[in-house]
Amino acid sequence: MNIIKKAWKTYCDWLDEMGLTPENKRCCIPLDERAQKALRGEQASDTSIDNKK
């Protein structure tokens, strides 16, 4: 089990080093147009929620 945890940490550290953080969705696959529209809508709703706080 420790081998898996060590490998996962190494992988996560590498992703962070490459700038693929959760805030950046940790994804290097291009999104199709429908997915981009959905993501924009999600970000807009997150912004409106943050402004209400």
C-alpha positions as CSV (number, residue, x, y, z in Angstrom):
1,M,0.0,0.0,0.0
2,N,2.9,2.4,0.7
3,I,4.2,1.9,-2.8
4,I,0.8,3.1,-4.2
5,K,0.8,6.1,-1.9
6,K,4.4,7.0,-2.8
7,A,3.6,6.7,-6.5
8,W,0.5,8.8,-6.2
9,K,2.3,11.5,-4.3
10,T,5.1,11.5,-7.0
11,Y,2.4,11.8,-9.7
12,C,0.6,14.6,-7.9
13,D,3.9,16.5,-7.3
14,W,4.7,16.1,-11.0
15,L,1.2,17.5,-12.0
16,D,1.7,20.5,-9.7
17,E,5.2,21.1,-11.2
18,M,3.6,21.1,-14.7
19,G,0.9,23.6,-13.6
20,L,-1.9,21.0,-13.9
21,T,-3.5,21.9,-10.5
22,P,-7.1,21.2,-9.5
23,E,-7.9,24.9,-10.2
24,N,-6.7,24.3,-13.8
25,K,-8.8,21.1,-13.9
26,R,-5.6,19.0,-14.2
27,C,-6.4,18.2,-17.8
28,C,-4.3,18.3,-20.9
29,I,-7.0,17.0,-23.3
30,P,-8.7,19.7,-25.4
31,L,-12.4,20.2,-24.7
32,D,-15.0,20.0,-27.4
33,E,-17.2,23.1,-28.0
34,R,-20.1,21.7,-25.8
35,A,-17.7,21.0,-22.9
36,Q,-16.2,24.5,-23.2
37,K,-19.7,26.0,-23.0
38,A,-20.6,23.9,-20.0
39,L,-17.4,24.9,-18.3
40,R,-18.0,28.6,-18.9
41,G,-21.4,28.3,-17.5
42,E,-20.1,26.5,-14.4
43,Q,-17.4,29.2,-13.8
44,A,-20.0,32.0,-14.2
45,S,-22.3,30.4,-11.6
46,D,-19.3,29.9,-9.3
47,T,-18.5,33.6,-9.7
48,S,-22.0,34.7,-8.9
49,I,-22.1,32.5,-5.8
50,D,-18.7,34.0,-4.6
51,N,-20.1,37.5,-5.1
52,K,-23.1,36.8,-2.8
53,K,-20.9,35.8,0.1
